[in-house]
């Protein structure tokens, strides 16, 4: 269909959204009532409409209005709804009801862009606003009563698993290079079969511009992509050009593929679920890389950087080779159940990536280790300095060394031995 045809279609609703639980939330209804008090037409836009159509859980609800942001602010305050002017220059205000945020944005059109930021003018034209969205499946909107507007064929693209840019792919990426990573993220979540060829070509052609992205934007988009139910297919298409720019250290996708299988299909434990940083580590395992360099490039938080460092260490790999349950308890005591669980899953995935079907006893061994991290709570070391003093050992470095030796003995035994057994060992020392 041509541009004129799209615009004509965009003027009329194309269907009706079935009743949605999120549309009945009291907080949302209060915001809607405030914004429509004078009969203004508002619409739900983007992800909430898209995900409702494919039966996915809706977590965030975004609203568009033709009213200027100052008017939106006034109406919310008049209704005694907390309103935060999160981006007045771009027409965005966040309403908060009972701690839940709702983002409200005035309809707008781009005046100019520089590859990262856009200068916008406000408008009352719904199609102009939809035309500045990145993908057709994100240009959907629905009225408060559920009438769906689809100016660019997003419903058909959802049905076929096609991620397609609104307008020319090259032009949309030149407006904001982050859209390259967004293309592959949305493909990971919604795409089927091969990606749209025009979009794929434009992403590869403009991928060198990704060096201009801030680490924060790179991290947010990349980690979201990794949390997709099956991210490997998208990453496969990214390898040729995109990954060479943002993460050339990627060793092999086989380890990630095996890890995803373990997290989502092979075992069912409450604590074993998709984890973005664990999957990020799987992309890097097998290569000599400086985790601090990676952390700086992606602007990882201090906590994320420390965790990546632990998971990338060779020491962790060596610990888990032929690990016994007693050794597993020791490592849980010295670090944490989550860290040991991460290392177990990464090393288990390493074996699966080499040999898809492991011997039954080997699989049972890995499962028992995961169960330990799930159920075993590390006790405190039974002895204290007072116990040593009561035994007649003088306070000082010598006492500390003796207690440390007893603790190591206790750890090697899987943290099982009683206080009395520990006192006997201390007495012998």
Backbone torsions as a table, in degrees:
resi	resn	phi	psi	omega
1	UNK	NA	147.0	179.8
2	UNK	-88.4	177.8	-175.6
3	UNK	-63.4	-41.8	-178.3
4	UNK	-63.6	-41.8	179.7
5	UNK	-60.9	-42.7	178.7
6	UNK	-58.8	-46.6	-176.1
7	UNK	-64.6	-40.0	177.9
8	UNK	-62.4	-45.7	178.2
9	UNK	-61.5	-36.0	-176.8
10	UNK	-67.6	-15.1	-178.3
11	UNK	-79.9	-17.7	-175.9
12	UNK	-126.2	148.5	176.9
13	UNK	-66.3	148.3	-178.6
14	UNK	-107.9	-3.8	-178.7
15	UNK	177.6	-174.3	-176.5
16	UNK	-126.7	127.4	176.1
17	UNK	-73.2	130.5	178.0
18	UNK	-65.2	158.1	-178.7
19	UNK	-53.3	131.9	-177.2
20	UNK	-118.8	137.9	-179.8
21	UNK	-59.3	-40.9	-176.1
22	UNK	-64.8	-26.0	-179.5
23	UNK	-72.5	-15.6	-178.7
24	UNK	-99.0	3.3	179.2
25	UNK	-63.1	131.2	-178.1
26	UNK	-56.2	-39.2	-179.6
27	UNK	-62.5	-45.2	179.3
28	UNK	-65.2	-42.0	-179.8
29	UNK	-62.5	-35.2	177.6
30	UNK	-66.3	-40.7	178.3
31	UNK	-65.5	-44.1	179.7
32	UNK	-60.9	-43.6	-179.8
33	UNK	-61.5	-39.3	180.0
34	UNK	-67.3	-40.4	-175.3
35	UNK	-76.7	-23.6	-175.5
36	UNK	-107.0	15.9	-173.8
37	UNK	-58.7	-29.4	179.9
38	UNK	-104.8	18.7	177.9
39	UNK	85.7	11.4	179.9
40	UNK	-66.2	135.7	174.9
41	UNK	-81.9	122.7	172.6
42	UNK	-118.3	161.3	177.7
43	UNK	-137.1	150.9	167.6
44	UNK	-80.2	138.2	-175.0
45	UNK	-131.8	156.8	170.1
46	UNK	71.8	-129.5	-168.0
47	UNK	-60.3	-36.3	-177.6
48	UNK	-66.6	-35.5	177.6
49	UNK	-73.7	-47.8	-179.7
50	UNK	-56.0	-50.4	-174.9
51	UNK	-72.5	-29.0	175.3
52	UNK	-64.6	-36.8	-178.6
53	UNK	-67.8	-29.7	-179.1
54	UNK	-103.5	8.7	174.6
55	UNK	74.8	26.4	177.7
56	UNK	-96.6	159.4	179.9
57	UNK	-66.6	132.8	177.0
58	UNK	-98.8	119.2	-179.3
59	UNK	-103.9	-33.4	-179.1
60	UNK	-121.3	138.2	178.1
61	UNK	-117.6	118.8	177.5
62	UNK	-106.3	142.4	-176.1
63	UNK	-123.7	141.0	174.5
64	UNK	-116.5	146.3	-179.5
65	UNK	-142.0	146.5	175.9
66	UNK	-80.0	-8.1	-178.8
67	UNK	-76.3	146.3	176.8
68	UNK	-65.1	156.9	-175.1
69	UNK	-60.4	-32.7	179.1
70	UNK	-61.9	-39.0	178.9
71	UNK	-68.0	-41.0	177.5
72	UNK	-59.3	-44.6	-179.7
73	UNK	-60.2	-46.1	-179.4
74	UNK	-60.5	-44.3	-177.4
75	UNK	-66.1	-40.1	178.7
76	UNK	-65.6	-44.4	179.9
77	UNK	-66.0	-35.8	177.5
78	UNK	-64.0	-30.6	178.5
79	UNK	-89.2	7.0	179.8
80	UNK	59.2	38.0	174.2
81	UNK	-102.9	132.6	179.6
82	UNK	-61.9	126.9	-178.2
83	UNK	-127.0	127.3	-178.4
84	UNK	-113.6	119.9	179.3
85	UNK	-75.9	74.2	-172.2
86	UNK	-69.8	-24.2	180.0
87	UNK	-162.8	64.6	-175.3
88	UNK	-57.3	-37.4	-178.4
89	UNK	-62.7	-29.2	178.8
90	UNK	-104.8	10.3	173.7
91	UNK	80.9	18.7	-174.0
92	UNK	-107.8	130.2	176.1
93	UNK	-131.4	140.0	178.6
94	UNK	-107.3	120.1	173.7
95	UNK	-92.8	138.2	-178.4
96	UNK	-124.5	121.7	178.1
97	UNK	-127.4	120.4	-179.2
98	UNK	53.8	38.7	177.3
99	UNK	82.1	-5.8	-179.1
100	UNK	-98.1	126.4	-178.6
101	UNK	-88.7	146.4	173.1
102	UNK	-131.4	120.8	-177.5
103	UNK	-88.8	126.8	-178.3
104	UNK	-119.3	125.8	-176.1
105	UNK	-129.4	135.4	175.7
106	UNK	-69.8	141.6	175.8
107	UNK	-54.9	141.3	-174.8
108	UNK	-150.8	165.0	173.8
109	UNK	-137.4	147.1	-179.1
110	UNK	-75.3	136.0	174.6
111	UNK	-98.3	-44.5	175.1
112	UNK	-156.6	155.1	178.4
113	UNK	-137.1	158.4	179.3
114	UNK	-124.4	18.3	-178.7
115	UNK	94.5	-12.5	177.9
116	UNK	-135.8	-42.8	-176.4
117	UNK	-121.0	152.1	179.7
118	UNK	-122.1	142.0	169.2
119	UNK	-96.6	127.7	-174.0
120	UNK	-122.1	155.1	167.9
121	UNK	-115.2	144.7	176.9
122	UNK	-78.3	152.3	-177.1
123	UNK	-146.0	169.3	172.6
124	UNK	-115.5	16.6	-176.0
125	UNK	-101.4	114.1	-175.8
126	UNK	-65.9	-34.6	-178.4
127	UNK	-71.9	-37.6	176.1
128	UNK	-60.6	-39.9	178.6
129	UNK	-67.7	-43.1	179.4
130	UNK	-64.0	-31.5	-176.6
131	UNK	-68.9	-17.8	179.8
132	UNK	-91.6	-2.0	176.5
133	UNK	-70.4	159.0	-176.3
134	UNK	-76.3	-50.5	-174.2
135	UNK	-122.0	155.4	-178.0
136	UNK	-59.2	-36.1	-177.7
137	UNK	-72.9	-13.6	177.1
138	UNK	-99.6	-1.0	-178.6
139	UNK	-96.8	8.8	178.3
140	UNK	-76.4	150.6	174.4
141	UNK	-145.2	161.2	179.5
142	UNK	-144.1	139.6	177.1
143	UNK	-71.5	171.5	178.8
144	UNK	-60.7	-30.7	179.0
145	UNK	-86.0	-1.6	173.5
146	UNK	99.3	5.3	176.9
147	UNK	-71.1	130.5	-173.6
148	UNK	-98.7	134.5	173.7
149	UNK	-114.2	134.7	-173.0
150	UNK	-141.5	77.1	-173.1
151	UNK	-70.5	-17.4	-173.4
152	UNK	-126.2	22.0	174.3
153	UNK	76.6	29.2	-178.3
154	UNK	-67.5	-32.2	-179.0
155	UNK	-66.0	-43.7	177.1
156	UNK	-62.6	-40.1	180.0
157	UNK	-66.5	-36.4	175.0
158	UNK	-61.6	-42.8	-177.1
159	UNK	-65.0	-34.9	-177.6
160	UNK	-96.7	-2.6	-178.6
161	UNK	70.1	36.2	-179.2
162	UNK	-103.7	125.8	174.9
163	UNK	-101.5	111.9	-173.3
164	UNK	-130.3	135.1	178.1
165	UNK	-68.6	148.8	170.0
166	UNK	-76.2	116.8	-176.9
167	UNK	82.1	-155.3	-178.0
168	UNK	-77.7	127.4	-176.2
169	UNK	-58.4	-44.4	-177.2
170	UNK	-61.1	-43.6	-179.1
171	UNK	-65.7	-39.7	-178.9
172	UNK	-67.4	-35.8	178.2
173	UNK	-72.1	-36.9	178.3
174	UNK	-63.7	-27.9	175.7
175	UNK	-68.5	-36.6	-179.4
176	UNK	-157.7	109.5	-175.0
177	UNK	-66.5	-19.9	177.3
178	UNK	-58.5	-23.0	-178.0
179	UNK	-63.6	-18.2	173.8
180	UNK	-63.0	-51.3	-179.7
181	UNK	-67.3	-35.7	177.2
182	UNK	-64.0	-36.3	178.3
183	UNK	-59.1	-47.6	-178.1
184	UNK	-72.1	-31.7	176.6
185	UNK	-64.4	-47.6	-179.2
186	UNK	-68.1	-31.3	174.5
187	UNK	-64.0	-39.9	179.8
188	UNK	-62.7	-34.0	-177.0
189	UNK	-90.7	-34.1	-171.0
190	UNK	-124.1	-12.6	-173.2
191	UNK	-78.5	151.7	173.2
192	UNK	-138.8	152.6	-175.7
193	UNK	56.3	-152.3	-176.9
194	UNK	-77.1	148.8	177.4
195	UNK	-66.3	159.2	174.7
196	UNK	-55.2	125.7	-170.7
197	UNK	-69.5	-37.6	177.3
198	UNK	-62.6	-43.2	-179.6
199	UNK	-66.4	-42.7	-178.6
200	UNK	-63.6	-41.6	179.2
201	UNK	-63.4	-44.0	-179.8
202	UNK	-65.0	-39.1	178.8
203	UNK	-62.5	-43.8	179.3
204	UNK	-67.1	-41.6	-177.3
205	UNK	-63.3	-38.3	-174.9
206	UNK	-101.5	4.7	-177.5
207	UNK	-58.2	-30.9	176.7
208	UNK	-57.4	-24.2	179.7
209	UNK	-71.0	-10.7	179.0
210	UNK	-63.4	-20.2	178.2
211	UNK	-63.7	-17.2	179.9
212	UNK	-83.6	-7.5	-179.2
213	UNK	-73.2	144.6	173.8
214	UNK	-71.5	155.0	178.8
215	UNK	-61.0	-35.4	-179.2
216	UNK	-63.6	-44.6	-179.8
217	UNK	-68.6	-37.8	178.5
218	UNK	-62.1	-47.6	-178.9
219	UNK	-61.8	-49.8	-176.2
220	UNK	-57.8	-47.9	-176.1
221	UNK	-70.1	-41.0	-175.7
222	UNK	-68.8	-42.4	-179.6
223	UNK	-69.2	-33.5	174.3
224	UNK	-63.4	-41.2	178.2
225	UNK	-60.0	-43.7	-177.2
226	UNK	-65.4	-21.8	179.8
227	UNK	-83.6	-1.1	177.2
228	UNK	-60.5	151.0	-179.8
229	UNK	-53.0	-35.9	179.0
230	UNK	-144.5	87.7	-174.1
231	UNK	-82.4	-10.9	-170.4
232	UNK	-64.9	-38.3	-178.7
233	UNK	-61.3	-45.6	178.8
234	UNK	-62.6	-42.4	-179.8
235	UNK	-65.7	-31.0	177.3
236	UNK	-61.5	-43.3	177.7
237	UNK	-71.9	-21.6	179.6
238	UNK	-81.2	-20.3	-170.3
239	UNK	-60.1	-42.5	-170.9
240	UNK	-60.1	-37.2	-176.1
241	UNK	-131.0	-50.7	-170.1
242	UNK	-67.1	-49.5	-178.5
243	UNK	-64.4	-28.3	177.9
244	UNK	-63.1	-23.3	179.6
245	UNK	-91.9	-49.1	-171.7
246	UNK	-91.3	-29.7	-178.3
247	UNK	-150.9	69.6	-178.6
248	UNK	-67.7	-12.2	-178.4
249	UNK	-75.9	-4.7	-178.4
250	UNK	-54.1	124.7	-176.5
251	UNK	-85.8	-55.6	-173.9
252	UNK	-162.2	144.7	179.5
253	UNK	-88.3	-7.9	-178.8
254	UNK	-63.8	-40.1	-180.0
255	UNK	-65.0	-42.6	178.0
256	UNK	-63.4	-41.8	-179.7
257	UNK	-59.9	-43.5	179.8
258	UNK	-67.8	-39.1	179.4
259	UNK	-64.2	-44.2	178.0
260	UNK	-58.7	-41.2	178.8
261	UNK	-62.2	-44.0	178.7
262	UNK	-63.0	-44.2	-175.9
263	UNK	-67.2	-33.4	-169.0
264	UNK	-111.5	-20.8	-172.6
265	UNK	-129.3	-41.2	-168.4
266	UNK	-73.9	-40.4	-175.7
267	UNK	-132.3	150.6	-177.9
268	UNK	-124.2	95.3	173.3
269	UNK	-131.7	147.8	-176.5
270	UNK	-58.2	-36.6	-175.7
271	UNK	-87.3	-9.2	179.1
272	UNK	-98.4	101.8	-179.0
273	UNK	-145.3	166.0	-180.0
274	UNK	-53.0	133.1	-177.9
275	UNK	-135.9	121.0	-172.3
276	UNK	-64.5	-44.0	-175.9
277	UNK	-72.5	-34.7	175.4
278	UNK	-63.1	-42.5	178.4
279	UNK	-67.6	-36.4	176.2
280	UNK	-59.6	-43.6	177.8
281	UNK	-60.5	-39.8	-179.3
282	UNK	-60.9	-28.5	177.8
283	UNK	-70.3	-24.5	-172.6
284	UNK	-102.3	-19.6	-177.6
285	UNK	-59.2	140.6	179.3
286	UNK	96.5	-3.0	177.1
287	UNK	-122.8	147.9	174.7
288	UNK	-80.6	97.8	-178.4
289	UNK	-128.2	149.8	176.6
290	UNK	-90.7	111.1	-175.7
291	UNK	-63.6	-24.4	178.8
292	UNK	-70.3	-35.7	176.5
293	UNK	-63.4	-45.1	178.7
294	UNK	-62.7	-44.1	-178.4
295	UNK	-61.5	-40.0	178.5
296	UNK	-67.2	-40.7	-177.8
297	UNK	-64.2	-38.0	-177.7
298	UNK	-98.3	5.3	179.9
299	UNK	49.8	49.0	177.3
300	UNK	-67.3	148.4	176.4
301	UNK	-67.4	166.1	178.9
302	UNK	-58.5	-40.1	179.9
303	UNK	-65.6	-43.5	178.9
304	UNK	-65.3	-39.8	180.0
305	UNK	-63.7	-43.8	180.0
306	UNK	-63.2	-41.1	-179.8
307	UNK	-66.5	-42.8	178.1
308	UNK	-60.6	-40.7	178.9
309	UNK	-60.0	-42.9	179.2
310	UNK	-64.3	-43.2	-176.1
311	UNK	-73.5	-24.9	179.7
312	UNK	-84.7	-13.6	-173.4
313	UNK	-68.7	144.0	176.3
314	UNK	-70.8	-26.3	-179.7
315	UNK	-59.1	-42.2	179.3
316	UNK	-62.1	-38.8	178.9
317	UNK	-65.4	-43.1	-177.8
318	UNK	-65.6	-37.2	179.5
319	UNK	-59.5	-40.1	-172.1
320	UNK	-83.5	-8.1	179.9
321	UNK	-70.2	116.5	-177.6
322	UNK	56.9	37.5	-178.5
323	UNK	-66.6	135.7	173.1
324	UNK	-91.6	169.2	178.7
325	UNK	-65.5	-35.6	176.8
326	UNK	-63.3	-42.2	177.9
327	UNK	-64.8	-35.4	178.7
328	UNK	-64.7	-43.3	177.2
329	UNK	-60.5	-40.3	179.5
330	UNK	-61.4	-45.1	-178.0
331	UNK	-68.5	-35.6	175.9
332	UNK	-62.7	-42.0	179.2
333	UNK	-63.3	-41.9	-175.3
334	UNK	-77.5	-26.1	-179.5
335	UNK	-123.3	-95.7	178.5
336	UNK	-166.7	157.1	177.4
337	UNK	-58.1	-39.1	-176.6
338	UNK	-67.1	-40.0	179.1
339	UNK	-64.8	-45.2	179.8
340	UNK	-65.2	-38.3	177.9
341	UNK	-62.2	-43.3	177.5
342	UNK	-57.8	-46.9	-178.1
343	UNK	-65.8	-39.5	177.4
344	UNK	-60.6	-48.6	-177.6
345	UNK	-64.3	-39.8	179.3
346	UNK	-66.2	-40.7	-179.3
347	UNK	-75.9	-35.3	174.1
348	UNK	-62.8	-44.8	178.4
349	UNK	-61.3	-35.5	178.7
350	UNK	-60.5	-42.9	178.8
351	UNK	-68.0	-40.8	-179.6
352	UNK	-65.1	-35.4	-179.1
353	UNK	-67.1	-23.3	178.4
354	UNK	-91.2	-40.6	-178.2
355	UNK	-134.1	100.7	-171.6
356	UNK	-57.5	-40.3	-178.6
357	UNK	-109.5	102.8	-179.8
358	UNK	-81.5	156.0	173.6
359	UNK	-57.2	147.0	-175.0
360	UNK	-55.9	-43.1	-177.3
361	UNK	-65.7	-31.6	178.3
362	UNK	-70.8	-42.7	176.6
363	UNK	-62.1	-43.4	178.5
364	UNK	-60.8	-35.9	178.5
365	UNK	-64.5	-44.1	177.9
366	UNK	-64.0	-41.0	-179.8
367	UNK	-61.7	-42.2	-179.5
368	UNK	-63.7	-34.3	177.8
369	UNK	-68.4	-41.9	177.1
370	UNK	-61.7	-41.1	179.3
371	UNK	-61.7	-36.3	177.3
372	UNK	-62.0	-44.5	180.0
373	UNK	-66.9	-23.4	-178.9
374	UNK	-81.1	-39.8	-167.4
375	UNK	-113.6	-25.6	-172.8
376	UNK	-85.5	130.3	177.8
377	UNK	-107.2	120.3	-176.9
378	UNK	-65.1	127.7	176.5
379	UNK	-79.1	169.3	174.4
380	UNK	-82.2	149.0	175.6
381	UNK	-60.3	130.3	-170.1
382	UNK	-66.3	-26.4	-172.5
383	UNK	-96.6	152.2	174.0
384	UNK	-130.4	174.7	177.5
385	UNK	-59.5	-31.3	-179.7
386	UNK	-64.5	-38.3	178.2
387	UNK	-61.0	-39.9	179.2
388	UNK	-68.0	-41.6	178.2
389	UNK	-62.3	-41.5	179.2
390	UNK	-62.9	-25.1	179.1
391	UNK	-85.5	-3.7	177.7
392	UNK	94.4	11.5	178.6
393	UNK	-86.1	128.0	-177.3
394	UNK	-70.1	145.1	177.3
395	UNK	-64.8	147.0	179.0
396	UNK	140.9	-174.9	-177.9
397	UNK	-57.2	-36.0	-178.7
398	UNK	-63.4	-39.8	177.5
399	UNK	-62.3	-44.4	-179.6
400	UNK	-59.6	-41.0	179.9
401	UNK	-65.3	-40.5	179.6
402	UNK	-65.0	-45.0	178.8
403	UNK	-62.9	-36.4	179.2
404	UNK	-64.0	-40.9	179.1
405	UNK	-63.9	-39.7	178.4
406	UNK	-66.0	-40.2	179.8
407	UNK	-62.9	-40.6	178.7
408	UNK	-63.2	-40.7	176.7
409	UNK	-61.9	-43.7	179.3
410	UNK	-63.2	-40.9	178.6
411	UNK	-65.9	-43.4	-179.5
412	UNK	-62.3	-23.2	177.6
413	UNK	-90.7	11.8	177.4
414	UNK	79.0	22.3	176.8
415	UNK	62.5	31.2	-175.0
416	UNK	-97.5	-30.5	-169.0
417	UNK	-65.9	147.7	-176.7
418	UNK	-78.6	171.5	177.2
419	UNK	-62.5	-39.9	-179.2
420	UNK	-62.3	-41.3	178.5
421	UNK	-65.5	-39.1	178.2
422	UNK	-64.9	-37.4	179.0
423	UNK	-66.2	-35.6	178.7
424	UNK	-64.9	-42.2	178.1
425	UNK	-64.6	-41.3	179.5
426	UNK	-63.8	-39.1	-179.8
427	UNK	-63.5	-40.3	179.5
428	UNK	-64.1	-35.4	179.6
429	UNK	-69.2	NA	NA
